[in-house]
Amino acid sequence: MHEVLVRLLAATVSFGGVLAASADEHAVSYRADIVPILNAHCVACHLTGQEQGGIALHARAARGYLVGVASQQGPLSRVEPGDPARSYLLHKLNNTHLDAGGEGEPMPMGGSLDPTQIAVIARWIEQGAGAD
């Protein structure tokens, strides 16, 4: 139990640190900043929405499958606009999804995103997970 609490605290501090450090940075654009990350690391395994997790992550569909949608693997929304710590996507990317009540493997499969890419996604969520 202690290990779970430590990991959750670390994840929360990590999310908060990313957001505090980026307060002076530009607004994140879904099309310009998020879509390229999804295309490079996610869409090959999550193309139609029929794949594991029931999620399509190509440019035209990803927001509809992510924002405000309950995760099939845990109690959180996939992306909770304005709240990175309550967004299951970030838990999957940070390998804290099991501590958040989720299941399965961390994403992306077979590797991990660069911390700066995770920070961009966290900032996009913090800024409301908008369409542009």
BELKAWO-V616508 format. One record per pair of residues at least 6 apart in sequence whose C-alpha atoms are under 7 Angstrom apart, sorted by the first residue. I is the first residue (numbers start at 0). GAP is how many residues later the second one is. If there is no record, write none. Layout:
i->{I;I}
gap->{GAP;GAP}
This chain:
i->{3;7;11;14;14;17;18;27;27;27;28;29;29;29;30;33;34;37;38;40;41;41;42;42;45;45;45;46;46;46;47;48;48;52;54;55;55;65;65;66;66;66;66;66;67;67;67;67;68;68;68;69;69;69;70;70;70;72;72;73;73;73;74;75;75;75;76;76;77;77;77;78;78;78;78;79;79;80;80;80;80;81;81;81;81;82;82;83;83;83;83;87;90;91;91;92;92;92;92;94;96}
gap->{95;91;73;69;70;101;104;92;95;96;103;100;101;102;101;87;24;19;19;67;15;66;14;15;9;10;11;9;10;11;8;6;7;19;10;6;9;12;13;11;12;13;14;62;9;10;11;12;8;9;10;6;7;8;6;7;17;29;30;27;28;29;26;10;11;12;10;11;9;10;11;8;9;10;46;6;7;44;45;47;48;43;44;45;46;42;43;6;38;41;42;9;6;14;15;13;14;15;19;11;6}
